[in-house]
Amino acid sequence: MKEILLILLLQLIYVPILTLRTIFLVKGMSMYASVFGFLEALIYVFGLSLVFSGEQSTLAMVVYAVGFGLGIIIGSYVENRLAIGYTTLSVNLMNKNESLINRLRQEGFGVTVFQGEGRDSARYKLDILAKRNREPELLDLIEKYEPRAFIISYEPRKFKGGFLLNSLKKNKPKRNSSAS
């Protein structure tokens, strides 16, 4: 029975690691991806050896599959909590809401405002880049000021320059050069 529980535990560790490795790889963070890949392979081989070496191989295979499914849930939860990377929101408004725009900027969000032509009148579009871990806060602010806004959210893969990157560079902690 210890082996069965160990198989389940290994899967609950293995799949979140697999999830994080995949995310780091997609986001171009290859060093992190390679470390997680090493751990993933190690756990995978060890887990499979337990599945095929035990006397209860059918039960072990079922537990392995159940652990995989549960591991996906855990991996998704971990990834959402880490919120690695950035998000871009495209917010379409009927009116130029200066209060919303000013509040977003006060909260540290970079906002670019565009005016366009709608069917019946002018429309306004806000492009907002934010860290993914701030997306819920950003959506709440927009909802508070503009409950009828049309919002599209997507993850940019690469970008260069702009307000957000400059402000992040300014706020980077400096390394202590006197420490040896």
N, C-alpha and C positions, 0 to 999 in steps of 0.2 A: 504493500500500500504506500510505503514511503516513495517508491519510484514513481508511482502514478501522481502523487502530489508534487514531486519534483518536476515531472514533465509539465504539469499545469503551470507551476511557478516559472519554469524556463520560458514557456510560451508567453506568459504575461509580461516577461521582461523582453523577450526576443522581438515581438511584433512592434511594441512602441519604439524600440531601437531601429527596426527596419523603417518605420514611418519617419522618424527623425532623419535617418540617413538619406532617404529619398528626398525629403524637403531640403536638406542642406545641399544635396546634389543639384536639384532644380534651381536653387537660389545662387548657384555658383560658388558655394562655400566648400570647396573640395577637400580641404584639410580636415574639417569636422566630419565630412561625409566618409572619408577614408578611415578615421578612428571608429566611427559608428559601424562602418562596414566590417572592420576587423572583429569588433565585439559581436556583431550579428552572425558572422560566419562561425565564430567559436561556439556561441550558444546553440546555433542551428545543428552543427555536427554533434555536439554533446547530447542535445535533446533527441536527435534521431537515433543515436546509438542506444539511448535508453529505451526508446520505443521498440526497436528491433531486437534487443538483447533479452528483454524480459519474457517471462512465461505468459503473462497476460497481454499478449500483443494486440488483440482486438480491442480490449478496453483501453490500452495505452494509445492506440491510434485514435479512438474516439475522444479521449481526453486531450490528445494533441490538437485535434481539430477544434474542440470546444475552446481550448486555450488560445488558439489562433483567433477565433471569432471574438472572444473577450479582449484579447490583446489589441485588436483593431479599435474597439471602443476606448480602451485606455490610451492608445496612441493618439487617437483623434482628440481626446480630452487634453492630453499633455501638449499637443501642438497648438490647440486653441488657447491654452493658458500662456504658453510662451509667446504666441503671436509674433513670430519672427518675420521681419521685413516691413514693407510699407504697403499702404493702400491708397488708391486715388479714388476720390468721389467726384462724380460729375453731377451737379445739383441744378435742376432746371426750375426756375421760378417764374411766376406770372408778373411779379413786380420786383423792382430792385429794392431789396430789404437792407437798408443801410445798418439798421440795428444788428441784424444777424451777421453781416459782413464784419462790422466793427468788433462784435463779441468774439467771432472766430479768430480774428487777428489778435485780440487781447489774450486769448487762450493759447496763442503760439502757433496757430495753424496758418500756413501760407495759402492765401486765397487769391485767385485770379478771376476777374469778372469780365464776362463777355456779354454784349448785347446783340440780339438777333431778331429776325422777323418771324413771328408766329402767324397763324392763319388770320387772327383778328386784331392782334396788336403786338407790340414789342415784347420780347421774352428775354430773360436774363439767365445766364449759365455761370455757375461757380465751379471752378476746377480747384480741388483741394487735395493736397498731398499730406499724408500723416503716417506716423508709425502705426502698424497694425494693432498694437495694444491700446491705442487711443481711439480706434474706430467706434466702439460703443459710445464713448463720450461725445464724439463728433456727431454721430447719428442722433443722440439725445438732444444736443443743442439745436440741430437743424429742425427736429420734430417740434421742439418748444417754440421756435420762432416761425416756422413754416410747415405746418402739419400737412399741407397739400403739395409739398415739393415732390418732384419726380427725381429719384436718386438712382444712379448707377454706380456700383462699386466694383473696382477691379484692382488687381495687383500688378504694378509695373515691375518688369524684370530689370531694366537698366535705366538710369537717368543720370544727368550731369548738370551741375550748377544749380542756381535758383536759391530762393529764400531759405528753404528748409535745410539744405545741405550747408549753406553758409552759417546758419545759426547753430547747427550741430557741431561744426568745426570750432566755433567760438566757445562752446560749452564743454568741449572735451577736457577731461582732467589732464593736467600736465604731469609728466613723469618727474619724479624727484631725482635730479641729476647728482645730488650730493651723496646719495645712498650708494654704498659699494658692497 
